[in-house]
Amino acid sequence: MPHISIQVPRVGLGFAMAEALAEVGATVILNGRDANTLKIVAGRICDRGLSAETSAFDVTDRRAADSAIQSIVAHHQRLDILIANAGITHRAQLADWTEEAWNSVLAANLSACFFLAQSAAAPMRPKGMDE
């Protein structure tokens, strides 16, 4: 069965994707910054007899993200799918946005997803997956 890493909050698209993939037999590895929240979410999936694990790290921390991908691959001997759906919002009027806020949104919503995909592509390559 596939091994899938997903950035997942308690509800919403991430949880729905994790739940649906677990229902068809995948082992889902849930990611977020809060280990306690992840345990609760994984428990909701596992309580249904499905397979879910957690890997808490901040996706904007490239070293932590690379380390997490390496740990997942070392533990499971594979990573089949990465769903990079991390994202943050900054609610402010356009005139009130700071460069720091803009860069924070870009780091989480764009750069983190790109670098996670780059890191996950390496262990997928030997199995013939395209980058």
Secondary structure by P-SEA (a helix, b strand, c coil): cbbbbbbcccccaaaaaaaaaaaaccbbbbbcccaaaaaaaaaaaaaacbbbbbbbcccccaaaaaaaaaaaaaacccccccccccccccccccccccaaaaaaaaacccaaaaaaaaaaaaaaccccccc
